[in-house]
Amino acid sequence: MLKLRQLACCAFATGTLILTGCQQITKPQPPATSGVPTAENEFQLQGKIGVRTPQQSGSAFFTWAQQQEQFDIELTGILGVGKTQISGQPGQVTLNSAKTGLIKAATPEELLQRATGWQAPITHLVDWVQGRPATMKAQLQKDASQRISQIIEDGWTVDLSYAEQSRLPNRLILKQPLESGGENRITMVIQNR
């Protein structure tokens, strides 16, 4: 169970640490416009993340504040059990929880590797939660409203879902096929922006 919580926390943390911004978490404000961010890479998200691997699965609630290249992510377990704080800025990313203690790394990917043994392009999450690819090499599919509905990038397939006419996704499913035939899967539901 400890390994699972570490995996869930680290998967999200590293994913959100995507060279994002570190800002004090404040009560999120309702979207002022049609859900389009006022500035690129500046946002606050709240929701739930679930991680499933062939070995284990788990979920956590998250609050993610991003301001350009600095970020602050707070993860809490179901019913408020456990709390993990992930913060980062270029060149320094930290994860701190009662279960793991303080873990430091230069990049979100390195932090994820140290905490869980996983390798994933977590810096891409900043773009993916905004409904866009992270690189020019991404393969894209669009829905009838011309919103990106799938991104295939760096070994991951990301399926994006939208609420009604929103231009930003409210659900992302990230899948990484494994050589064993299984997959790593991260489901991210964004409840507030």
C-alpha positions as CSV (number, residue, x, y, z in Angstrom):
1,M,0.0,0.0,0.0
2,L,2.9,2.4,0.8
3,K,4.5,1.7,-2.6
4,L,1.1,2.3,-4.3
5,R,0.6,5.6,-2.5
6,Q,4.2,6.6,-3.4
7,L,3.5,5.7,-7.0
8,A,0.2,7.6,-7.1
9,C,1.7,10.6,-5.5
10,C,4.9,10.6,-7.5
11,A,3.2,9.9,-10.8
12,F,1.0,12.9,-10.3
13,A,3.6,15.0,-8.7
14,T,6.1,14.4,-11.3
15,G,3.5,14.8,-14.0
16,T,2.5,18.1,-12.6
17,L,6.0,19.1,-11.7
18,I,6.4,19.4,-15.4
19,L,8.6,22.4,-14.9
20,T,5.6,24.3,-13.7
21,G,5.2,27.0,-11.1
22,C,5.4,27.0,-7.4
23,Q,2.7,29.1,-5.9
24,Q,0.9,29.0,-2.6
25,I,-2.4,27.1,-2.9
26,T,-5.4,29.3,-2.5
27,K,-9.1,28.7,-2.9
28,P,-9.6,28.3,-6.6
29,Q,-11.8,30.9,-8.3
30,P,-14.5,29.9,-10.7
31,P,-13.6,30.4,-14.3
32,A,-14.2,34.0,-15.3
33,T,-14.5,33.2,-19.0
34,S,-15.2,30.1,-21.1
35,G,-12.5,28.1,-19.4
36,V,-9.6,29.5,-21.4
37,P,-6.6,30.3,-19.2
38,T,-5.7,34.0,-19.0
39,A,-2.0,33.3,-19.4
40,E,-0.1,30.3,-20.8
41,N,1.1,28.0,-18.1
42,E,-0.7,29.8,-15.3
43,F,-3.6,27.8,-13.8
44,Q,-5.0,26.2,-10.7
45,L,-6.6,22.8,-10.9
46,Q,-8.4,20.6,-8.4
47,G,-9.5,17.1,-8.9
48,K,-8.7,13.4,-8.5
49,I,-6.0,11.2,-10.0
50,G,-5.9,7.5,-10.2
51,V,-2.8,5.3,-11.0
52,R,-3.0,1.7,-12.2
53,T,-0.1,-0.5,-13.0
54,P,0.1,-4.3,-13.4
55,Q,1.4,-4.5,-9.8
56,Q,-0.9,-2.0,-8.0
57,S,-3.4,0.8,-8.1
58,G,-4.5,3.8,-6.0
59,S,-6.0,7.3,-6.1
60,A,-5.6,10.7,-4.5
61,F,-7.2,14.1,-4.6
62,F,-5.0,16.9,-5.9
63,T,-4.7,20.7,-5.9
64,W,-2.2,22.0,-8.5
65,A,-1.1,25.6,-8.8
66,Q,1.1,26.5,-11.8
67,Q,2.7,29.8,-12.5
68,Q,4.9,29.7,-15.6
69,E,7.8,27.3,-14.6
70,Q,7.0,27.1,-10.9
71,F,4.4,24.8,-9.3
72,D,3.0,23.5,-6.1
73,I,0.9,20.3,-5.9
74,E,-0.8,18.9,-2.9
75,L,-2.0,15.3,-2.9
76,T,-4.3,13.9,-0.2
77,G,-5.5,10.3,0.1
78,I,-9.1,9.1,0.2
79,L,-10.8,10.5,3.3
80,G,-7.9,12.8,4.0
81,V,-5.5,10.0,4.9
82,G,-1.9,11.1,4.1
83,K,-0.7,14.3,2.5
84,T,2.1,14.8,0.0
85,Q,3.5,18.2,-1.1
86,I,5.3,18.5,-4.4
87,S,7.0,21.8,-5.4
88,G,9.2,22.7,-8.2
89,Q,11.0,25.3,-10.3
90,P,13.6,24.9,-13.0
91,G,16.5,22.8,-11.6
92,Q,14.8,21.8,-8.3
93,V,11.9,19.6,-7.6
94,T,10.9,18.3,-4.2
95,L,8.4,15.8,-2.8
96,N,7.6,15.7,0.9
97,S,5.3,13.4,2.8
98,A,5.2,11.7,6.2
99,K,5.6,8.3,4.5
100,T,8.5,9.1,2.2
101,G,10.2,12.1,3.8
102,L,11.9,14.7,1.6
103,I,13.0,13.6,-1.9
104,K,14.8,16.1,-4.1
105,A,15.7,16.0,-7.8
106,A,16.7,18.3,-10.7
107,T,13.7,17.3,-12.9
108,P,10.2,15.9,-12.4
109,E,11.2,12.8,-14.4
110,E,14.2,12.2,-12.1
111,L,11.9,12.7,-9.0
112,L,9.5,10.1,-10.4
113,Q,12.3,7.7,-11.1
114,R,13.7,8.0,-7.6
115,A,10.4,7.8,-5.8
116,T,8.7,5.0,-7.9
117,G,11.1,3.5,-10.4
118,W,8.9,4.8,-13.2
119,Q,10.1,6.7,-16.2
120,A,7.5,9.0,-17.8
121,P,7.5,12.3,-19.6
122,I,5.8,14.1,-16.8
123,T,6.9,17.6,-17.9
124,H,4.4,17.1,-20.7
125,L,1.5,17.2,-18.2
126,V,1.5,21.0,-18.2
127,D,0.6,21.1,-21.8
128,W,-1.7,18.0,-21.8
129,V,-4.0,19.5,-19.1
130,Q,-4.3,22.6,-21.3
131,G,-5.4,20.4,-24.2
132,R,-2.3,20.7,-26.4
133,P,0.7,18.6,-27.3
134,A,4.0,19.2,-25.6
135,T,6.2,18.6,-28.7
136,M,6.1,19.0,-32.5
137,K,6.4,15.3,-32.9
138,A,3.0,14.5,-31.3
139,Q,0.4,12.7,-33.3
140,L,-3.0,14.3,-32.8
141,Q,-6.7,13.4,-33.3
142,K,-9.5,16.0,-33.0
143,D,-13.2,15.8,-32.1
144,A,-16.1,17.3,-34.1
145,S,-15.5,20.6,-32.4
146,Q,-11.8,20.6,-33.5
147,R,-10.6,20.1,-29.9
148,I,-7.7,17.7,-29.5
149,S,-9.2,14.4,-28.4
150,Q,-6.0,12.2,-28.4
151,I,-2.3,12.9,-28.2
152,I,0.3,10.2,-28.9
153,E,3.6,11.4,-27.6
154,D,6.9,10.0,-26.2
155,G,5.4,6.5,-25.6
156,W,2.2,7.6,-24.1
157,T,-1.4,7.9,-25.5
158,V,-3.4,10.6,-23.9
159,D,-7.2,10.6,-24.3
160,L,-8.8,13.9,-23.6
161,S,-12.5,14.5,-22.7
162,Y,-14.4,17.8,-22.5
163,A,-17.4,19.1,-20.7
164,E,-20.0,20.5,-23.1
165,Q,-18.4,23.4,-25.1
166,S,-15.3,23.8,-22.9
167,R,-12.1,24.3,-24.8
168,L,-10.1,22.7,-21.9
169,P,-10.2,19.1,-21.0
170,N,-11.8,17.9,-17.8
171,R,-10.6,14.3,-18.0
172,L,-7.3,12.8,-19.2
173,I,-6.5,9.2,-19.5
174,L,-2.7,8.5,-20.0
175,K,-1.7,5.1,-21.2
176,Q,1.7,3.6,-21.6
177,P,1.9,0.1,-23.1
178,L,4.4,-2.2,-21.5
179,E,6.6,-4.9,-23.1
180,S,4.8,-7.5,-20.9
181,G,1.5,-6.7,-22.7
182,G,0.1,-4.7,-19.7
183,E,0.0,-1.0,-19.3
184,N,0.5,1.8,-16.9
185,R,-2.6,4.0,-16.7
186,I,-3.1,7.4,-15.1
187,T,-6.7,8.9,-15.0
188,M,-6.9,12.5,-14.1
189,V,-10.3,14.2,-13.5
190,I,-10.2,18.0,-13.3
191,Q,-13.2,19.1,-11.1
192,N,-12.3,22.8,-10.8
193,R,-10.1,25.2,-12.9
